[in-house]
Amino acid sequence: MAGNTIGKLFKLTTFGESHGEAIGGVIDGCPAGLKINKDFIQLELTRRKTGPSFFSSNREEKDEVNFISGLFDGQTTGAPLAFVIKNINAKSDDYETIKEIYRPSHADYTYDKKYSIRDYRGGGRASARETVARVVAGAIAKQVLEQSQIKIIAYVSQIGSIKLQKTYKELDFKTIESNFVRCPDADTAQQMLDYLEIVKNNNDSVGGVITCVVSLCPIGLGEPIFDKLQADLAKAMLSIPSVKGFDYGSGFDAASMLGSENNDIFVIDNNQQITTKTNHSGGIQGGISNGEDIYFRVAFKPIASIMKEQQTIDRNKNQVTLKIKGRHDVCAIPRAVPIVEAMAAIVFTDHFLRNKAYLFDKK
């Protein structure tokens, strides 16, 4: 299986399956001398974990990360950072009934046809359990970016048909963690929770949208052609399980706008710096960051594994009735917030280091 690595200078390779012995990763290219805050990494992992919410899977994993190389006296050495996270609460017997059955809209069928074998236990490599390694790498990437004050914040802006009607500039990001759905608006959050209860009672699942904002990003990140900043962000986001769409700035709305409406007019601010009146570009022009806030949205489909009875096909081409057992999220969008942040942090750290490689002291 190829395609397990992301990044050019700051590279992450992940390994492991949902019900295997462990999930892990190797980070290559992390700068030496970085003091690693393990408590922060654990906090990020806790944010991704299943929680006490009624719409979350009740799989209980400790998600304790163990670094096995690349650290000495709490600092990175420049060597590859390798880490593992044990799987301790897998219940593989729950999946025995579907080992010959293809779940609708799941990776079962394509994995089986591509590799002629599939790990049916919790979805194997296709499971969102794999993203725990991304969150570890993202937490380290955030600590690299912190040195340059680059901040990445994501929140839930839509669940099903319930949409947050405020822009990110109208929100108090400090309230994101104040409710189970990670929506920084109390009224909208309650509407989302009420809707999720209806979905759960119907044995169904629902998708949504996560908005992410990157602030204090310097000018110049991104490569103009195939490695445009938004292109690498799009690939990173679309690699997250269940993601169906990505847009940034005015996004798809730009298709219905005039040039005179969508153009960001350049002006001089009070500090005599060049800025723009508007930010329809989403902080990226020509594939390169322009110093404005970078903001984008990530759309997630509903979780494919639902408790409702469905008709499907098995490996022998028999039509069967599927009734899934096991532990599944009604809505995984709130848990995906730290995953979106992690993937963004990995992309920005990679481009930040690439950009530094071009710079030299002209004095």
C-alpha positions in Angstrom: 0.0 0.0 0.0 1.5 3.3 -1.2 0.5 6.8 -0.3 1.2 6.8 3.5 3.4 9.9 3.5 2.6 13.6 3.3 5.0 16.6 3.1 8.3 17.5 1.3 10.6 18.8 4.1 8.4 18.2 7.1 7.2 14.6 6.3 4.8 12.4 8.1 4.4 8.7 7.4 1.7 6.8 9.4 1.1 3.1 10.0 -1.3 0.9 11.8 -4.9 -0.3 11.6 -8.0 0.3 13.7 -7.9 -3.1 15.5 -4.2 -3.7 15.0 -1.7 -3.6 17.9 -0.9 0.1 17.5 -1.2 3.2 15.4 2.0 5.1 14.8 4.0 7.5 12.7 7.5 8.7 11.7 8.1 12.5 11.3 11.2 13.3 9.2 12.5 16.9 8.8 11.5 18.3 12.2 14.0 21.0 13.2 16.5 20.0 15.9 16.4 21.8 19.3 12.6 22.1 19.5 11.4 21.7 23.1 8.5 19.2 22.9 5.5 19.9 25.2 4.1 16.4 25.7 1.2 17.7 27.8 0.1 19.7 24.8 0.3 16.7 22.5 -1.8 14.7 25.0 -4.3 17.5 25.1 -4.7 17.5 21.4 -5.2 13.7 21.4 -7.8 14.0 24.1 -9.7 16.5 21.9 -9.8 13.9 19.1 -10.9 11.1 21.5 -14.5 9.8 21.9 -16.1 11.7 24.7 -19.2 11.7 27.0 -21.4 13.1 24.2 -24.4 10.9 23.2 -23.5 11.2 19.4 -19.9 9.9 19.8 -18.6 6.3 19.6 -18.1 4.7 23.0 -14.8 3.1 22.1 -12.5 4.1 25.0 -8.8 4.4 24.1 -6.2 6.0 26.4 -4.3 7.4 23.3 -1.1 7.7 25.3 1.7 8.5 22.8 5.2 6.9 23.3 8.1 8.4 21.4 10.8 5.8 20.5 13.3 8.0 18.6 14.2 11.6 17.8 13.9 13.0 21.3 16.7 13.6 23.9 16.3 15.6 27.1 12.9 16.7 25.9 14.2 18.2 22.7 14.2 17.1 19.1 17.6 15.9 17.9 17.0 16.3 14.1 16.7 12.5 13.8 13.3 11.0 12.7 10.7 11.3 15.4 9.0 7.9 15.7 6.0 7.3 18.0 3.4 4.6 18.7 0.0 4.7 20.3 -1.4 1.3 21.6 -4.8 0.1 20.7 -6.3 -1.2 23.9 -10.0 -1.2 23.5 -10.6 -2.9 20.1 -13.6 -5.3 20.0 -13.0 -7.2 16.8 -15.8 -9.7 17.4 -18.3 -6.9 16.7 -17.3 -7.1 13.0 -17.4 -10.8 12.4 -20.9 -10.5 10.9 -19.7 -8.1 8.2 -16.4 -9.8 7.1 -18.0 -11.0 3.9 -20.3 -8.0 3.4 -19.7 -4.6 1.7 -21.1 -1.7 3.8 -22.7 0.9 1.6 -20.5 3.9 0.9 -17.6 2.4 2.9 -14.1 1.5 1.7 -14.9 -2.3 2.1 -15.6 -2.9 -1.6 -12.7 -0.8 -3.1 -10.1 -2.2 -0.6 -11.2 -5.7 -1.4 -11.0 -5.3 -5.1 -7.7 -3.4 -5.1 -5.8 -5.6 -2.7 -7.8 -8.9 -2.8 -7.9 -8.8 0.9 -9.3 -6.4 3.5 -9.1 -6.0 7.3 -12.8 -5.9 8.2 -12.1 -5.2 11.9 -13.2 -1.7 12.3 -12.3 -0.8 8.8 -8.6 -1.5 9.1 -6.5 1.2 7.6 -9.6 3.0 6.3 -10.8 3.7 9.8 -10.6 7.2 11.2 -8.6 5.6 14.0 -5.6 6.2 11.8 -6.0 9.9 12.3 -4.6 9.7 15.8 -1.1 9.7 14.3 -1.9 12.8 12.3 -2.9 14.6 15.5 0.4 13.8 17.2 2.3 15.1 14.1 0.0 18.2 14.0 0.6 18.9 17.7 4.4 18.9 17.0 3.9 21.1 13.8 1.9 23.6 15.9 4.8 23.9 18.3 7.1 24.6 15.3 4.7 27.3 14.0 4.3 28.7 17.5 7.9 30.0 17.2 6.7 32.3 14.5 3.3 33.0 16.2 1.3 31.4 13.4 -2.1 30.3 14.9 -4.5 27.7 13.6 -8.1 27.5 14.9 -10.9 25.3 13.6 -14.6 25.0 14.6 -17.8 23.4 13.6 -19.8 25.7 11.4 -22.5 23.3 10.1 -24.1 20.0 11.1 -26.7 18.7 8.7 -28.9 21.6 7.7 -28.0 23.6 10.9 -25.6 26.4 9.8 -23.7 29.0 11.8 -24.7 32.3 10.3 -21.8 34.4 11.6 -18.4 35.0 10.0 -15.3 33.9 11.8 -14.6 37.6 12.7 -17.8 37.8 14.7 -17.0 34.8 16.9 -15.2 34.3 20.2 -12.8 31.4 19.5 -12.4 30.9 23.3 -15.9 29.4 23.4 -15.2 26.7 20.9 -14.5 24.1 23.6 -17.5 25.2 25.7 -19.9 22.7 24.1 -19.8 19.2 22.8 -20.2 20.2 19.1 -17.4 22.7 19.2 -19.5 25.5 17.7 -18.5 29.0 19.0 -22.1 30.2 19.2 -24.3 29.0 22.0 -27.7 29.2 20.2 -26.5 27.4 17.1 -24.7 24.8 19.2 -27.9 24.0 21.0 -29.8 23.6 17.7 -27.1 21.2 16.5 -27.4 19.1 19.7 -31.1 19.0 19.4 -30.8 17.8 15.7 -28.2 15.2 16.6 -30.5 13.7 19.2 -33.2 13.2 16.4 -30.6 11.6 14.1 -29.4 9.2 16.8 -33.0 8.2 17.7 -33.5 7.3 14.0 -30.3 5.1 14.0 -28.8 7.3 11.4 -25.7 9.6 10.9 -25.1 13.1 9.7 -22.3 15.1 8.2 -21.3 18.8 8.4 -18.7 21.5 7.8 -15.6 22.6 9.7 -14.2 26.1 9.2 -10.5 26.7 9.8 -8.7 30.0 10.3 -4.9 30.5 10.0 -3.8 33.9 11.4 -0.5 35.7 11.5 0.8 33.7 8.5 3.7 35.4 6.8 3.7 36.4 3.2 5.3 34.0 0.8 4.3 30.5 1.8 3.4 28.2 -1.1 4.9 27.3 -4.5 3.3 28.9 -7.6 2.5 25.8 -9.8 1.8 22.3 -8.5 2.5 23.0 -4.9 0.2 26.0 -4.4 -0.6 26.5 -0.8 -4.3 25.9 -1.3 -3.6 22.8 -3.4 -1.6 21.2 -0.6 -4.2 22.2 1.9 -6.9 20.7 -0.3 -5.0 17.4 -0.6 -4.4 17.3 3.1 -8.0 17.9 3.9 -9.4 15.5 1.3 -7.1 12.8 2.8 -9.1 12.9 6.0 -11.7 10.1 6.1 -15.2 11.1 5.1 -14.2 14.5 3.6 -16.1 15.3 0.4 -15.2 19.0 -0.2 -12.8 21.8 0.3 -13.0 25.5 -0.5 -11.1 28.6 0.7 -11.9 32.4 0.7 -15.0 33.1 -1.3 -14.8 29.5 -2.6 -17.7 28.3 -4.8 -19.5 31.6 -4.2 -16.9 33.3 -6.4 -18.4 31.5 -9.4 -21.5 33.7 -9.1 -19.6 36.9 -8.4 -18.3 39.6 -10.8 -14.6 40.4 -10.9 -15.4 43.8 -9.4 -17.1 42.1 -6.5 -14.5 39.4 -5.9 -11.3 41.4 -6.3 -9.5 42.4 -3.1 -8.5 46.0 -3.4 -5.0 46.9 -2.1 -4.7 49.7 0.5 -2.2 51.0 3.0 -3.1 50.4 6.7 -2.3 52.6 9.7 1.1 51.0 10.0 1.9 51.9 6.5 1.7 48.2 5.4 0.1 46.9 2.3 -3.2 45.1 3.0 -6.6 44.5 1.3 -10.0 46.0 1.9 -11.7 42.6 1.6 -10.3 39.0 1.8 -12.2 37.0 -0.8 -8.9 35.5 -1.7 -8.8 33.7 1.6 -5.3 34.9 2.3 -3.8 33.2 -0.8 -3.1 34.7 -4.2 -1.3 32.9 -7.0 -0.9 29.9 -4.7 1.2 32.1 -2.2 0.1 33.5 1.2 -0.4 37.3 1.1 -0.3 38.0 4.8 -4.1 38.2 5.3 -6.0 35.6 7.4 -6.2 32.3 5.6 -9.6 30.7 6.0 -11.2 27.6 4.5 -14.0 25.1 4.9 -14.0 21.3 4.9 -17.2 19.4 4.2 -17.7 15.9 5.7 -20.2 13.3 4.6 -22.3 11.3 7.1 -20.5 8.3 8.7 -21.2 5.3 6.4 -21.6 2.8 9.3 -25.2 3.3 10.6 -27.4 1.2 12.8 -30.4 1.4 10.4 -31.1 -1.8 8.3 -29.8 -1.5 4.8 -29.7 -3.7 1.6 -26.3 -4.5 0.2 -24.1 -7.2 -1.5 -21.6 -9.7 -0.1 -18.4 -11.0 -1.6 -20.3 -13.8 -3.4 -22.6 -11.3 -5.0 -25.6 -12.2 -2.9 -28.1 -9.6 -1.9 -28.2 -9.4 1.9 -29.8 -7.3 4.7 -27.1 -5.5 6.7 -27.6 -4.7 10.4 -24.3 -3.2 11.7 -23.1 -3.9 15.3 -20.2 -2.2 17.0 -19.5 1.4 18.2 -19.9 4.2 15.7 -20.3 7.9 15.7 -23.7 9.5 14.9 -21.7 12.6 13.9 -17.9 12.7 13.9 -17.6 16.4 12.9 -16.7 17.8 16.4 -14.0 15.1 16.8 -12.6 16.0 13.4 -11.9 19.6 14.5 -8.4 18.8 15.9 -7.7 16.6 12.9 -8.4 19.5 10.5 -6.1 21.7 12.6 -3.4 19.0 12.6 -3.4 18.6 8.8 -3.3 22.3 8.4 -0.4 22.6 10.8 1.5 19.9 8.9 1.0 21.7 5.6 2.0 25.1 7.0 5.0 23.7 8.8 6.2 22.0 5.6 5.8 25.2 3.6 7.3 27.4 6.3 10.5 25.3 6.3 10.5 25.2 2.5 10.2 29.0 2.4 13.1 29.4 4.9 15.3 27.3 2.6 15.0 30.1 0.0 16.0 32.9 2.2 19.5 34.2 2.9 21.1 37.1 4.7 21.7 39.9 2.1 23.9 42.0 4.5 
